[in-house]
Structures are given as C-alpha cells and as structure tokens.
Amino acid sequence: MFFETIAGENANRLKKVLISDKHFNPDNIKRVVKSDIFNVLTNYADVLPEDLNLEIEILENGDYEIICRAVCKRLKIFGALPDNY
C-alpha cells in the first residue's frame, strides 16, 4: 500500500510536468515574464534589461519557482503614500 501511494504521487507529479511542458514553451514564458517584471521595475528603479536575471525552475512536486534578481543603478524617490493606501 505504501509503495502504491508513492507511485501514485510520482505519476501525478510526472503528469503535471509533462502537461506543462506540452502546453508551454519554457523559454517563451521566461522571456514574457522577464519583460513584464522589467516594465514594473522601471517604474521604481533605473535598471537595464541585461541587469535583470530571471530563472524558472520546476520543483520536484511539479510546482514552479521563479527567481528574479536585478541590479539597479538607483531607486526612484517617491513622495509619501496617502494614508488610505
């Protein structure tokens, strides 16, 4: 019974990964996410596209981990936020 449970969990994890790989191109997803993050970061900092590093990893359980690192030349200074923010 124990081994059947482990085999079932592994099969589900493999199925999730295979379905994800079939429907999505990882390089394309990475490019789109990096572009979106870059657009947001430029609102808050002076950053160049080559100074933004993005990694997407598939964890053992089939979930995704997104790691983003950016080197910014400076942060943009904003006034105080409203009290109701």
C-alpha angles and dihedrals in degrees: 000000000000093000092047089056092050091046090051092050091048091048091051091048092049091047091052092050094046093048090049092049092048095052101036136049105220094208092051092048090049091051093050095045091047090051092050093047090047091053091052094045093052088064089062107027146020102255133156123219091242090055092060116086121189128183128183116195130182111227124217092262092053096257121129127241116202116200118189127183126176133181109210126196091211142343118242114243117231131190121250116296117246116264093246094055 
